[in-house]
Amino acid sequence: MAISSFFLVVLIVLVLHLTELSTGLTLPGQGRTAYQEAKSDGFGTKARNAAVNCTVGDTIVPLCRDMELRQELANVGVYAGVEYNVCDLYIEGSPIQSLRELDADEKRGVVALIKPRYKLRENLEREDWPVQVVLDSVPLWVSRTTYEAGTAISTLIFSLASFALASFIAFFVQFVAVPSPSMLPALAPGNVVLVTRTFPSLEPFKPCVGDVVFFDAPPSLESTAKSVADQVEGGGGNVQSVKGKQFLKRVVAVPGERVGVRPWQG
C-alpha cells in the first residue's frame, strides 16, 4: 500500500508539472503536435487569447469566470466551454478574413459571427445561429486544441486525486468480519464492524483503554498455543494454531499503567 501511494503521488506531481508547463511530454504523431500547440498557447489563466489572431474558419472556445457576465453571454448564445466555429469577422461593418495582420487598435470592437461546432442540448439550441458577438466582450477565447488539452489534464488530475483519496480512506478505514467468539455477547462471529487503522508508535493513533482492537497474534502466543497443545491429553486436538489469525479484544490497559490480575472464580 505504501509503495502504491508513493507512485500515485509521483504521478500527481508529474501531472501538476505538466500543467505548469515545466516538463515535456512525448506523444506520437498528431497527439504530440496537438500537445505542443496547446503548450505554446498556455493552459488555464496562462492561455493566449486565441481571438487576437483568429481567422474565419477557426474554432475558438469562450471562457469566463464572472458568473454574471457568463449569464449575459449565455443570453445571446455564447456559452462558456462550448466550441464555436468563426463564420465571419467584421470591422466597422466591413468583412475581413483574418485578424493576424491588424494592429492592436484595429482589433478593438471586432464583431464575429459564430455557431457551435456540434449540436447542443435542446435547452441551449437557438434558431438564429450564427450569433453575433463582439470578441472583446468575452474575457478569454482559447483554441480548440488548448481547451481540449487543458480539459484532459484537469480530468486526469481530478481522477488521480480521487483515486489517491479513495486509497487513503481504504488504507485507514475498512469493514471487517468478527473472526471469533472472544467478544461475546457484545460481538458475535460474522458480525461486520467498521475498523480504523491504529499506529501504536504515533500519539494521535494510539489505542485507548476501552477500545476494541483487532491484532495479529504475536509469535509468543503461537508458542503458548503449542505448549498448551502438548500438555492436553490426546495431543491437544482441540487446541488450534493461531498462526496467521487475527484476534479481537478490548484494551484494558496501555503502556505505563499498572494492571492487577485476580483469580477467576468459577
N, C-alpha and C positions, 0 to 999 in steps of 0.2 A: 504493500500500500504506500509506504514512504517513497519507494522508487517511482511508482506511477505518479504520485503527486509532484515529485521533483520534475519529471519530464513534462508534466502538464504545465507547471509554472514556466518552464523554459519555452514551451510553445506560445504561451500567452505573451511573454516578454518579446518573443520574436515577432509576433503579430503587431504588438504595440510599436516596435521599432519600424516595421513596415509602414504603419500609419503615419509616423513622424518622418518618413522618407529618409531614414538613416541607414537603410540597407538596401541591397538589390534583391531581385527575385528572378530566378531562371525559369522561364516558361517557354514551351515550344511554339514555333510558328506564330499564328495570329494572336494567341494569348499573350505571348511576350511583347509583341508590338503594341497591343492594346494597353498592357500594363505600363509600358514605357511612356506611352502617350498620356495616360492618366497621371503618371508620376510627374511628368513635366508640367502638367496643369496644376498639380497640388490636390490635396484632399481636404474635405470639410471646409473650415473657415479660411484655409490657406489656398483654396482653389482659385484659379484665374477666372475672371469674368468672361465667359465664352461669348457674351453678346457684344463685346467690344469689337471683335473682328469677324462677326458671323456673316454668312453668305446665304443667299436664297438656296434652299435645299438642305441646309444644315439641320441637325436635330439638337435641340437645347432643352435644358430642364430648369425650371424656376425653383429657387429655394428661398424660404422666408421664415424667420424665427418669430417675428412680430405677429401674434395671433389676430389682432385687429386688422392689420394690413393684409394678412393671409386671407381673411374672410372677405375683405373688399375685393381682392384679386379674384377669389373664387366666384364672386357675384358676376364677374364679367367673363368667366370661363377660363381663368388662369389658375390652375391647381398646382400647388407645390408638390414636387416629386413626380409629376407627370411629364413624359417625354413629348415634346412638340416639334413638329416639322415647320420650318420657316417657309411660308408660301410666297410672301412678298415683303419688300422693305421700301419705306418711303421717307424722304427728307423734304419737309415742307410741301408735301403733295406730289413730289416727283419720284417716280420709281427708280430704284438702284438695285444692282445685283449683289454688291458686297460692301462691307464697311472697312475692309482691310486697308484701303489706300487713303482713307479720310483721317484728318487730324482730330484731336480730342474735342475741339469746339464744334466741329461739323457733326460729330456723332451724337451730340446732345439733342434730345427730343425726337430721335428716330422712331418711327412707327413701324411695327411689324404685324403682318397677318399670319397667325399661327393656328394650327389644328393638331389635335392629339395624333401621335404616331400609331395608336392602336385604339380599339373600341373601349370606352369607359363603362363603368356601371351605369345602370339606367338613370339613377338619380343625378348623375353628373353629365350625362349627354345633353347636347344642345342642338337645335335645328339651324343655328346661324354660324356653323363653322365655315371658314376660319374666323376667329375673333380678332379684334384689333387691340393692340396693347402698345403703350409707349415703353420701350425697353428699359428706360431709366427708372420706371415706376416699380420695377422688381429689384430688390436688394442684390440678388446674385443669380446669374444664369451659369450653369455648368454644361459641359459637353456630355453627350450620352455615355461615352466611354468613361469619363471621370465619375459620373454618377453611379454607373453600374459597378465600377471597381470599388468606390467608396462604400456602396451598399453591401457588396460581398465581404469586404474586410470587416465592416461593422457587424454583420451577421456572424462571421467567424469568431470575432472577439466575444460576442454575446453567448454563442454556443459553448466556447471554451470556458467562459466564466461560469455558465450554468452547470457545465459538467464538473468543474472544479468545486463548486458549492455543493453539488449533489454528492460528490466523492467525500468531501469533508464531513457532511452530515452522516453519510453511511458509515464513515470510519468511527464517529463518536456515538452514534445512536443506532440501535438495531433492535428488532424483535427476536426474542429467544424463547424456546420452549423449556419449561422446567424439566430437568433431566431425572430428578429423583424425589422420593417422598420425604426428604430430610426437613422440609419446611411445613409439613402437615401440622395443623389443619389450615394454616394460612394460605399455602400454595400446594397444589396437588400436581403430580406428574402430568405433563402435557399442557398445563396452563401456559399461556403465552404472556410474557411480560416485556415491557419496554426497558431496554438496558442502555445506560450511558457508560462510556469507557472511562476508567479512572487511571490515574498515574500516581502511585504512592510517593514518588520522589518529587512531585510538584505540589506545592501547597494548595492551590485552588482546586486541584483534582483529587486530593486525598480523601479516602473513605472516612466517614464519621461513625461514631457509636450509634447503633440503631439501624444503620444502612444494611440492606440485604445485598450481598455481593456474590457474583459468580467468580470462581477462580479455578485455575488449573492445579491439579494435585501435585504437590512438591515431591521430589524423589524420596524424601524421608517417609512420606505416607505410603508409598509403594512398598518400601522396606518393612513398614509396620504391618501392612496387609499380608505380606509373605510370612512374617513372623507369626502372626495370628493363625494363618492357614496351617503352618507347621505344628502349632500347638493343639489345633482342633482335632478331635478323634476322627479318623477316616480320611485324613489328609486335607481337611479343610475344603471339602467340595462346595460348601455354601459361601465361602469367602471369595469374592470376585476381585480380580485385578483392577486397580484404579488407574492404570497407565492410559493416558490419552483421554481421560474423562474429566468433565468439569463438575465442580461442586457448588452448591448454593447454600450459604449460611448467613446468619445475621452477625454483624460486628458487635462484640460485647466490650471490646477494649482496643485502644490504639497504643502504639509505642510510647512508653513513658508513664503509662497508668499501671496501677497495682491491681492485680486480679486475685481473688480468693476462690478456692475450689472446695466445695462441701461434698461429703459422701452422699451418694444417691440412696434415698430411702425407697425401696420397692414396695 
